[in-house]
Every structure is written in C-alpha cells, then in structure tokens.
Amino acid sequence: MCGIVGVVSTTPVNQLIYDALLLLQHRGQDAAGIVTQQERKFFMHKAKGMVKDVFRTRNMRGLPGLVGLGQVRYPTAGNAASEEEAQPFYVNAPFGIVMAHNGNLTNARRLRRELFDTDHRHTNTESDSEVLLNVLAHELGRANSGTPLKTQDVFAAVRAVHQRVQGSYAVVALIAGYGLLAFRDPFGIRPLCLGKGPGGTVMVASESVALEGTLHTLDSDIAPGEAVFIHLDGRIERQQCAQHSQLYPCIFEYIYLARPDSVMDGISVYQARLNMGETLAKRVISTVPPNQIDAIIPIPESSRPSAMQLAQRLGIPYREGFVKNRYVGRTFIMPGQATRKKSVRQKLNAIGSEFKGKSVLLVDDSIVRGTTSKEIVQMARDAGAAKVYLASAAPPVRYPNVYGIDMPTSEELIAHNRTEEEIRQWIGCDALIYQDLEAMKQAIAQVNPANAGFEASCFDAQYITGDTSDEPRTHCQQPVSADGEDDGEGSSRLSLPNAQH
C-alpha cells in the first residue's frame, strides 16, 4: 500500500505535491519522494521517513518546475530496508521516465527475467515498481519507433503493459518534455482519481482527500484499465486500454486503508463504515444479548464509524474508552512483535472509569494477526472490566493478500485454520463477533450499486486476477498484529525481506 500523486500546473508544484503527500501519509510512512520537471530535466529528492522529515526547505528549493509527482511508501514487496527502493524510480530511455506505483505485481519475478533475457533491460533493485517502470519504458519504445511522441503511442504502451503485467497497480509517470501519464490495472484494485484546481491545475491522487485538501475538485475516478495523459499545457486525453476491464476495488480500502473522508469509486468510505456497523449489529444480537452490554467502545481510529452506528442500532451507550498518543508511530510499521506489543501500551491508554465493573463491547475494524487484539482485551480487563466482548467490522482474515496489503502468508493470520472459538480463546475475550462477508459486501456496495464487486481474497481466497504471487513467501512462527491501529491502517508489518508498497 502506498499513496501516489501527480500534478500538472501553471505554477510551481513542489509545495502542492508536498501538501498532497501529507494528506496521504496514512498510506505509507516508510519513505517519501518527490520529482519535478523543469524544461526537460528532472529534479528528485527521496529518502526513508515521513514526509515532514524527508523534505526540508533546502530540499524543496531543489524541486523546481510546473509538473511533478510524489509517493509515500509502505513496503509490501522488495526490500524494506533499502533506501534505493524509495520511489519515484527513473529510467533515461526512451525520453526519460519517472514513475510512482501503488500496488503489487504478482508476476514480478517472471517479468524481471523477461526484461533481462528478452528486452535487454537491467533492474537494480528487488522492487516490483522498478520492474513495472522498465516494462512501461520498453513498451513505450516499441510503440514510438524513434519519432516524436504521440498520445496514441502512450496508450499503445499502456495496452501492452496490461497484457504483460499481472496484479494490482495504480501508476503515475512523467515522460520528460511531454506530460503526465496515469493508469490503473484492469480490475481497479488500487484506487486512483483525477481532480481539477485553480488556474487549470490537474491532479491525480490515490484518494479524493488529497484533492479536496489542496483545493481541487474531484472530477472522476480513473476507470479500471484506463489511461489518462495530461499534457504540459493541462489538456487531458483518456482512453480505455484494457481488452477486458471490470471494477473490483480492494475491499480493505473501505475497511481501514483509506481515510474516512475520502470517496473512492463513488463510495464514501465513511458511509461504508457506517453501513458495516449496521450489519455488524445483527451479528452482535445473535451472539450477545444487548442487555448484557453496558457500553460500546471503539479501538481507535478507523472502527469509530462502525462502532457509533452499532451503538445507535442497539441502543447502547457509545463511549471512548481508549486515548491514543498521536506522537507514537503506528505499530504496523514496527518490525518486531516485542516492539509492537510495547508500542500498543505506549500508544493506547485505557480510561478506567469507562471499564471498571462494566461489560464492554470493543469494536475493531479487523483482526489480522491477533496479538494487538489480545493486548487490548487485557488492557480492558486490567482497567476493571467485568466482561470484555470483541467485535470485528470485517470477517475473519484467513488467506494471504497478494495485491499490496501486508498479509503475506496464511501462517501469520490468527483466523487461518482456526475456529472462531479457538480465536476467542487465544485472544482472551468473553465473546468474539465477526462480520458476515456477504453482508459486508452488500453494505459497502449499496453506497454505489454500479460496482461489479470487490477484491476480497483475504476473506474468501478468490483472487480476482486468477493468480497468486510468484514471489517466494516468508513465514512467521506465530501470529502478530496491529489490528485496528491508527486511522484504520492497521495490519502490522513483519520484518520481512519482501516488502515495498
């Protein structure tokens, strides 16, 4: 998972890209990068760390130009420790291209071999984004044949990319001297939208919140398989470049990846989470009589809308029982289980008066690896709770995700090959309530019935691209988690050798 942004403007774009990346910071905190173009020269700065730490005044002064792009990175493929894998990536031929990518290629190893053996192109990192950039560059060279670049050459190259590349990808790329290209995989698994701002500025970003927060108006989502080319003068050309396309966005965007104030593919994330709380209420009633629950308490942050709607539906008081220290980094980016466990206590503190002697229902956005849920349940007991029930606004996560969310192996998932009763016992709660998968899909889809469906493979093992990753898997001996952490972006990252966006 990453956040990407691209801008074409009539005024310098460095500050605008910086501001947009701040609004997308929840999508990645491992590294950040910006590249701008002045005349035909690219200016780039990227490094590990959060946006406010990576870019200082001197760095911003070194990013002149009226067009540019940026990325915030959360590793799920490649080498998490490598500063070289911070994006954007650059190749000098043809024309000179820089690119930022959100997603995960499932055939990256095969493509890397093809690039070396057949296309005679060299990749210098383990990043699948560098693979994707080189595939795009190779196909652009084939489509162009050494003449001045035409928009149809660009669209032909994207068509060829769709035929070769499998997996999830939302892309922004600058072609030196020509303009900004944005495109999305044929299933639209990862989000990408386009907006317009003052003075003819055009912005492409992962979430609408990046547009609205920089005074742009959401114009449209980029459709699955569609390519959009924005000329340096702001003219926009669009074309469907996939032979077969259908919208199946990642359902985890609505569960916790995206900010609640974003609208993605016509679906308000906030409304989707409210609807999830409504359907979750039916599951709670069938498990725990509402008169046995004194209060409903969310695990901050992304579970709040679902918890509020659940409380209203059941007529039970909604309470804020945990206070979050916003100055501690998200536990999902901390590399070891011991560090994560310690950070949960540093980051969340229970308000004793909301727990003492009460039977409380804790609401989480999801339960991925289970360790954080276990720790939070114990915190509630330590604060004096008589009974601790736990509800997940998402169904059990039982299968790996190969499209850019850090759920790489089944063995790391608390729900894999365990019954709900076994999970409950491991976590230590008095009752465990999971969302129903079909009910959740319907709850989200009713916000925009035009969607074909959702990519929900981590729940049902139905991989929409028909394949799974060709990357070697790593294994962890016991489940670890940061369920329900910080703004809902809460699956914890293991210290894996495979990790990039």
Rosetta blueprint (number, residue, H / E / L):
1 M L
2 C E
3 G E
4 I E
5 V E
6 G E
7 V E
8 V E
9 S L
10 T L
11 T L
12 P L
13 V L
14 N H
15 Q H
16 L H
17 I H
18 Y H
19 D H
20 A H
21 L H
22 L H
23 L H
24 L L
25 Q H
26 H H
27 R H
28 G L
29 Q L
30 D L
31 A E
32 A E
33 G E
34 I E
35 V E
36 T E
37 Q E
38 Q E
39 E L
40 R L
41 K E
42 F E
43 F E
44 M E
45 H E
46 K E
47 A E
48 K E
49 G L
50 M L
51 V H
52 K H
53 D H
54 V H
55 F L
56 R L
57 T H
58 R H
59 N H
60 M H
61 R H
62 G L
63 L L
64 P L
65 G L
66 L L
67 V E
68 G E
69 L E
70 G E
71 Q E
72 V E
73 R E
74 Y L
75 P L
76 T L
77 A L
78 G L
79 N L
80 A L
81 A L
82 S L
83 E H
84 E H
85 E H
86 A L
87 Q L
88 P L
89 F E
90 Y E
91 V E
92 N L
93 A L
94 P L
95 F L
96 G L
97 I E
98 V E
99 M E
100 A E
101 H E
102 N E
103 G E
104 N E
105 L E
106 T L
107 N L
108 A H
109 R H
110 R H
111 L H
112 R H
113 R H
114 E H
115 L H
116 F H
117 D H
118 T L
119 D L
120 H L
121 R L
122 H L
123 T L
124 N L
125 T L
126 E L
127 S L
128 D H
129 S H
130 E H
131 V H
132 L H
133 L H
134 N H
135 V H
136 L H
137 A H
138 H H
139 E H
140 L H
141 G H
142 R H
143 A H
144 N H
145 S L
146 G L
147 T L
148 P L
149 L L
150 K L
151 T H
152 Q H
153 D H
154 V H
155 F H
156 A H
157 A H
158 V H
159 R H
160 A H
161 V H
162 H H
163 Q H
164 R H
165 V L
166 Q L
167 G E
168 S E
169 Y E
170 A E
171 V E
172 V E
173 A E
174 L E
175 I E
176 A L
177 G L
178 Y L
179 G E
180 L E
181 L E
182 A E
183 F E
184 R E
185 D L
186 P L
187 F L
188 G L
189 I L
190 R L
191 P L
192 L L
193 C E
194 L E
195 G E
196 K E
197 G L
198 P H
199 G H
200 G H
201 T L
202 V E
203 M E
204 V E
205 A E
206 S L
207 E L
208 S H
209 V H
210 A H
211 L H
212 E H
213 G L
214 T L
215 L L
216 H L
217 T E
218 L E
219 D E
220 S E
221 D E
222 I L
223 A L
224 P L
225 G L
226 E E
227 A E
228 V E
229 F E
230 I E
231 H E
232 L L
233 D L
234 G L
235 R L
236 I E
237 E E
238 R E
239 Q E
240 Q E
241 C L
242 A L
243 Q L
244 H L
245 S L
246 Q L
247 L L
248 Y L
249 P L
250 C E
251 I L
252 F H
253 E H
254 Y H
255 I H
256 Y H
257 L H
258 A L
259 R L
260 P L
261 D L
262 S L
263 V E
264 M E
265 D L
266 G L
267 I E
268 S E
269 V H
270 Y H
271 Q H
272 A H
273 R H
274 L H
275 N H
276 M H
277 G H
278 E H
279 T H
280 L H
281 A H
282 K H
283 R H
284 V H
285 I H
286 S H
287 T H
288 V L
289 P L
290 P H
291 N H
292 Q H
293 I L
294 D L
295 A E
296 I E
297 I E
298 P E
299 I L
300 P L
301 E L
302 S L
303 S L
304 R H
305 P H
306 S H
307 A H
308 M H
309 Q H
310 L H
311 A H
312 Q H
313 R H
314 L H
315 G L
316 I L
317 P L
318 Y E
319 R L
320 E L
321 G L
322 F E
323 V E
324 K E
325 N L
326 R L
327 Y L
328 V L
329 G L
330 R L
331 T H
332 F H
333 I H
334 M L
335 P L
336 G L
337 Q H
338 A H
339 T H
340 R H
341 K H
342 K H
343 S H
344 V H
345 R H
346 Q H
347 K H
348 L E
349 N E
350 A E
351 I L
352 G H
353 S H
354 E H
355 F L
356 K L
357 G L
358 K L
359 S E
360 V E
361 L E
362 L E
363 V E
364 D E
365 D L
366 S L
367 I L
368 V L
369 R L
370 G L
371 T H
372 T H
373 S H
374 K H
375 E H
376 I H
377 V H
378 Q H
379 M H
380 A H
381 R H
382 D H
383 A L
384 G L
385 A L
386 A L
387 K E
388 V E
389 Y E
390 L E
391 A E
392 S E
393 A L
394 A L
395 P L
396 P L
397 V L
398 R L
399 Y L
400 P L
401 N E
402 V L
403 Y L
404 G L
405 I L
406 D L
407 M E
408 P L
409 T L
410 S H
411 E H
412 E H
413 L L
414 I L
415 A L
416 H L
417 N L
418 R L
419 T L
420 E H
421 E H
422 E H
423 I H
424 R H
425 Q H
426 W H
427 I H
428 G L
429 C L
430 D L
431 A E
432 L E
433 I E
434 Y E
435 Q L
436 D L
437 L H
438 E H
439 A H
440 M H
441 K H
442 Q H
443 A H
444 I H
445 A H
446 Q L
447 V L
448 N L
449 P L
450 A L
451 N L
452 A L
453 G L
454 F L
455 E E
456 A L
457 S H
458 C H
459 F H
460 D H
461 A L
462 Q L
463 Y L
464 I L
465 T L
466 G L
467 D L
468 T L
469 S L
470 D L
471 E L
472 P L
473 R L
474 T L
475 H L
476 C L
477 Q L
478 Q L
479 P L
480 V L
481 S L
482 A L
483 D L
484 G L
485 E L
486 D H
487 D H
488 G H
489 E L
490 G L
491 S L
492 S L
493 R L
494 L L
495 S L
496 L L
497 P L
498 N L
499 A L
500 Q L
501 H L
